[in-house]
Amino acid sequence: FQVHTFRGPHWCEYCANFMWGLIAQGVKCADCGLNVHKQCSKMVPNDCKPDLKHVKKVYSCDLTTLVKAHFTKRPMVVDMCIREIESRGLNSEGLYRVSGFSDLIEDVKMAFDRDGEKADISVNMYEDINIITGALKLYFRDLPIPLITYDAYPKFIESAKTTDPDEQLEILHEALKLLPPAHCETLRYLMAHLKRVTLHEKENLMSAENLGIVFGPTLMRAPELDAMAALNDIRYQRLVVEMLIKNEDILF
């Protein structure tokens, strides 16, 4: 473990509590990138695997911690929601743009937190597919570190500000290398899914541009707290997601 200064708000991946301070808030494992409080580092097992009993929830839990604790490549929320959406929702008009009933979305969240992969999100429980898309978007919004991390954020924005298409892809390739493995794998899986959503655009009216508008602010958050800069970035966030969807086969 090495003392580390984190950009943006950070949570301990061992105890799931906030890391306070502006500099040297905690320590980071040089091998696996696990971020923990200094005092928590003494209790982390040497195999770089967080103990499942400390990971008490699914939503609002750091993505890397979750997949390590469950021995999966991606969070099961993402897999289960996408499977459900692809099995019965690809032709649904306004998929991801239309909001589901918020109380029921909260129900799905609680079911995942309580039951994990045993959560029932089938059509018998939630007939409206927009409940499931809402639950998936909420999962990404609730991540303490966004899917496109604070560290990688500037590089992704740089790609959207570049006008040359070849250069754009080159910078995006570099940006993807900055993501932790679990983040990159989840992003790859999500973009492949969103590409499949666009193949049904005639029915669902959701183009890569429309999905970029929905998912830009959901997957990316500006690391700095300057409200004006964050507002200016919204159009670039949209472009990043649009480019990732359109070039999913080349980039991943």
N, C-alpha and C positions, 0 to 999 in steps of 0.2 A: 504493500500500500504506500502511495505517495501523497503528500499534502497537495490538495488541488483547489484552484479558484474556479468556481462555476459561473458561467454567464447565464443570467436569467434565474428565475426561481428554481430551486432544486430540492428534491425529497430524498431521504435516506432509503436505499433499497433493502435495508435490513429491517428497520423498525417502522418504515413508511411515514416517519415524521419529518417536518420541514427542517432544512438546514439554514440556520440563521447566519447573518453576517454578510459583508460585502466582499471580503477576500478570505481565502483559505477556510472555506466553510466546512470542508470535510476532507476525506481521503478517497483516492481512486485506485483500484487494483490495476497494476501495470499489465497483467496478463489478460484479464477478461473485461476490464473497464467498469467493474462494479463500483458504484458510488455510495459511500456510507459515512456516517458520523465517525469521528476518530474513536470515540468510546465503543461504538458498535463493531469496529473492525476487529476488536479482540475476540468477539464471539462468532465471527463469520467462519464457517468451516473451510479448511484449506483446499478443498476441491473446487472452489469457486462456484459452488452451487448454493443459492439461498435455500433455507429450510422452509418447506411448504407451510408449516404451521405458523410462520410469521407473515405469510402472504394471505391475509384474511379476506381479501376481496378481489374482484376482477376489474371493475371500473375504477378509475383514478389510481390504479397501481402502475408503477413504471413498467413499460412494455418488456424490456430485457429481463427484469426480475420475474415477471409473470411467466415468460416462456421457459426460463431456466427452472423455475419452481415446478412447472408442469411437464418438463422434458418434451416440449413441442417446438416446432420451427416458427409457428405463428400463434398469436392468441386465439383460443378456441372460439371466442366471440366472433372474430372476423370470419373464420371458416364456417361456423354454423349459420351466421346471418347470410353470408354470400350464397351458401348452398340453398338456403330457403328461398332467397330472392330469385336465384336462377331457376329453381324448380317451378315457380308459379308467378313470378312478377315481371319478367323481362318485357312483356307487352303492355304493362300498366302505364297509362298516360301520366306523364310528369313524374316518373320514377325518380326518387331522391329530391325532386323539387317540391312535391306536394308534402305537406306536413301531416304526420299522424297525430292522433289524440295524445297530448302530452302525459296524461295520467297513465295511459296504457304503456307508453314508452318507458315511463318510470317503473312500471310493473316488470317489464322485460329486464331492465337493469337490475332490479332486486332479485329476480329469478336467477340471473347469471351469478350475482354476488353470493347468493345463498346455495345454489345447486350446481354451479359450474357447468360442465358439459352435459349434465343431466337436465338442464333447463329445457322446458317444453315451449318451443316457439312455432309449433306447427299451425296449420290453417285451422285446426279445431280450437286452438287457444286464441289465436289472433288472425282473424279472417282478413283484415285490412293489411296489405303488404307494406303500406306506408308506416305502420308501427315498427316493422322489422328494419326498414331503411332508417327510420328515426333513431332506433336503438343503436345501429351501427355508427351513424354519424355522431351520436352522443358519446359512444365509446372513444372515438378519436378526439372529440372536443375535451373530454375529461382527462386525457393523458397528462400527467404532470410535465413530461417532456414531449413535445409534439412529435408526430410520426416523422415529419421533416424537422430534424432537431435544430436547436438554437445555433449549434456550432456550424451546421451545414447550410443554414438559412441564407447567409450572404451570397454564397456561391450559386445557389438555386435562383436567387433574385437576379444575380449578374447574368445568368443564362437568358432570362426573360427580357432583359434590357438590351441584349445583343440582337442586331438586325440580320446578320448573316446566318442562314439556316444551318450550314455545316459547323460553324463556330458554336452555335447554340447547342448542338448535340454534343460537341466536344466538351463544353463546359458542364453540361448536364451529366456526362459520363464521370467527370472529375468530382462533381457534387455528390453523386451517388456513392462514390468511394469513401466519402466522409461520414456516411451513416453507419451506425453500429449494425452488425449482421442481422439482428432480429428486426430492426427498423427497415432495413433494405429489403429483406425477404417479405415482410408484410406489405410494403409499398409495391413490390413487384406483383404480388398476388392480387392486391386491390386494383392495380392498373389493368391487369389482364381481365379482371372482372368488368371494369368500367368500359374497356374496349368492346367486350361482348354486349354490354348495354347499348353502345352506339350502333351495333349491327342491327338493332331492332328500332332504330330511330323513327322509321315510318309509323310504327305503332305507338312508341312511348314518347316521341318528340324530344328525346334527350340526345343532343349532339355533344361532341367533346367540349365545345365551347360552353354549353349549358352546364355540363357536369363540372367544368372548371370553376364556374361562378359559385356552384354549391360547395365544392370540395376545397377550393383555394384556402379560405379562412379556417376550414375545419382541420386541414392537415398541416398548416403553417401558421406560426405566430411570430411576429417580429420580436427579436430579443430585447431591443431597447424600449424604454417606456415612453418615448416621445410620441404622443398621440398623432401629431401631424404626419410624421414619417411613416407610422403604421398605416394611416389612412391612404397615403400615397402608394404604399406597397400592395394594396388590395388588388389593383388591376394586374400587377406582375404575378401575384400569387395565383390568380385565375389563369394566366398564361402558362405558368409552370405546370400546373395540373393538366391543362389542355395539351401541352407538348408531350408530357409523360404518357398520356393516353394514346395520342396519335402515333408516337414512336415507341410504344411499349415493346414491340418485337425486336427493335434494334438496340434499345437501351438496356434491357435486362437479359 
